[in-house]
Amino acid sequence: METPLTSITSSPTYTVYHSSNKIVELGKHIELLHGSSTPEKTVKTHGDWVIAWDCLVDATLFVFKHRRQELQTYGKHIQHYFASLPSQFHTRIINYDRAVQIRAAQRRDFELSNFSEFADLQIQWINNPLNPSSGQSAEPKSKQSTNRRQTAACRRWNENWCPNLASSCNYLHVCSKCSDANHVTSSCGSLSKK
C-alpha cells in the first residue's frame, strides 16, 4: 500500500536534486544520510503553490495528525491573500510564504496559525509597495533594471535558506565557487573559488 509520503517522493513532479549528501556511520550496519536538497521544480504561481501545499499537508498529517487545524488555518490565510491580490502580485505571497516557512522551521515555539509572529514578514513581503517583486518601484524603470540585480552570488541561496525566487532576489542564485546555477557551494566539485 502506498502512503501519502511515498506517493509524493516517488512522483517525478516532486523530485528533489540532492545538492550535498554526507554519510555518518552510527554503528556497524547503520548509516545516516543527511544533507541539503534542491527542488527540481519551484513554486512560481498560485497553482504551483496549491499543488505543493496539498502535498505538504498530506505528508505532514501522515506523521503529525494533530496539526490538521494549524495547517488548514494557515492554508486559508494564504489563499485569502491570493484571492485578494491581482495575479501580478502573487510573487509577493509566494515569497511571504517562503519566509514564514523558513522562520517556522528555525523557531519551533509557535504554529503557522500564529499570524502575529509573522507580522514583520507580512509588511516586508505583502504590504510593502516598494517590494522588488511587486512590479512597482520608486526608481525610474531605466535605473531599476540596472541597479536591482547584483553580479554577486546569493549567500542565502548557497546556504539553502533564501526566501526569494531567483527572479526576485537581488543576488544571483548561482554557486559561489563556479557560478553554476544547478548546485550550491557545498556540493560544488570545483577546486578553486572564482
N, C-alpha and C positions, 0 to 999 in steps of 0.2 A: 504494500500500500504506500502511495506517495504522500508525504506530508507537505504542508504548505512551504516549509523551508526548503525541502529538496526540489519541489517544483519550481521555486524561484531560482535556485542556484543552478539547476540543470537546464534552464531555458536560455537559449543564446541571446535573447533580448536583454537579459540582466546579468550577463557575464562580466567579470572584472579581470583586468590585466594585473598580474601580481608584480608590483614595482620592485619590491625587495622582500626576500624571504630569508629568515635566519632559522636555523635548526639548533635547538638546545636539547641535549640529551639529559633526561631526567632519571634514567635508570638503564638497566641492561637492555630492555626491549621497549623503552618508552622515549619517544621523541616529541618535542613540542615545536611545531612550525608556526612562526609568527612573523609579522612584518606588515608593510603597508601594501595597499592595492589601489589601483586606479580604475574607475568605472570605464567600460568601453563606450558607454553612451551617457551623456549628461542631460540633465533636465533643462530645457530651454523654453518650453511653452507650458501653458496651463494643462493641456492634455498630457504632456510628459509627466507633469507633477502628479496628476491624478493617478496615472498608472503606477508610478514609483511609490506614491503614498499608500495605495491599496496593497501593494506587495509588502511594504514595510509594516503596515498594520497586521497583515496576515502572519508574517514571520514573528513579530513581537508578541502577538496574542497566543501563538503556538507555545511560547515559552513563559510569557508573563500574562496570564489570563486576567489578573487583577487590574491591568492598565487599560481595559476597554473604555471606560468613561473618559479618562485622560486623553486618549488618542482620538476618540470621537469629538470631544470638545475642541481640541487643537485643530483637527481636520476641518471642522465647521468654521473656526476662526480664520483659517487661511482661505477657505472657499468664499467667505464673505468679502475678503479683500479682492479676490479675483472677480467677484460679481460686481463690486462697487467701482473698480477702476477700469478705464479703457484698456484694450489689449496691448497698446504700445507701452503701457506702464507695468505689464506683468513681470518684466525682468526685476523690477523693484521687489515684488512679492517673493519671487524665487530667491533673490539674494537675502531678503529678510528671513525666509525660512531656513536657508543655509546657515546664517548667522545664529539663529535660535538653536538649531540642531547642534552646532559646534559648542555653544555655551552650555546647553543641557548635557552634552557629553562630558564637558570638562568639570561641571559642578553637579553633583548628584543630590543636592539638598532641596530641590524643588521639582515640580512637574511641569510638563509642557503647557498645562492648562493654567499655570500661574502667570497670566499675561503681564502683570505688573513688573515681573522680573525682567521683562524684555522691552520695557517702555523706551529705553535709550536706543535699542535696535530698531524699534518702530519709527522713531524720529529720524534716525540716520538713514534707513533704507526706504521707508514708505512716505513719510511726511516731508522730507527734505526736498524742496523744489530744485535745489542745485545738485542733486544726486547725479553722478555721471551716467547712470543707467536710465535716468528719467527722460532723456531726449530733450531736456531743456538745460540751458546754462546762462550764466550772466555774461560770459565772454562771447564775442562775435564768433561765428562758425569758422572763419579762417584761422583765428588764434586757437580755437578749441581743438581742431583736428591736429595741429602741430604740437600743442603742449600736453594734451591728455595722455598720450602713450609714451612711456619711457622706453629706453632701449635695454634697461637692466632686467635681469631675471627676477621674478617674484619670489622672495624668500618664503613667504607663507605657502605658496603653491608647492615649493620644493620640500616643505615640511609637512605637506598634506593637510593643511588647515585653512587655506584661502577660501573665504566665503563667496568670492566673485567668480563669475564666468570669465573665461579668457577674453571675451569681447568687451567686458565692462571693467576689467581690472586695469589699474594704472601702470602695471608692470607686465612683462611678458611671461606667459606660462610656458617656460622652457627650462631645461636642465641648466643649473648654474655652471656646470663644468664644460658641457659640449654644445649647449644651445639646442638640443633636440627636444621637440615638443612631445615626444612619445614616452618619456620617462622622467622621473625626478632624480635629483642629485644622488640620493642614497642607493639607487640602482644603476648608476652610470658606470660603464666599463671603461671610460676614458681615463688615461693615466695622469694627465695634467689639466690644471684649471686654466681656462682662457684668460 
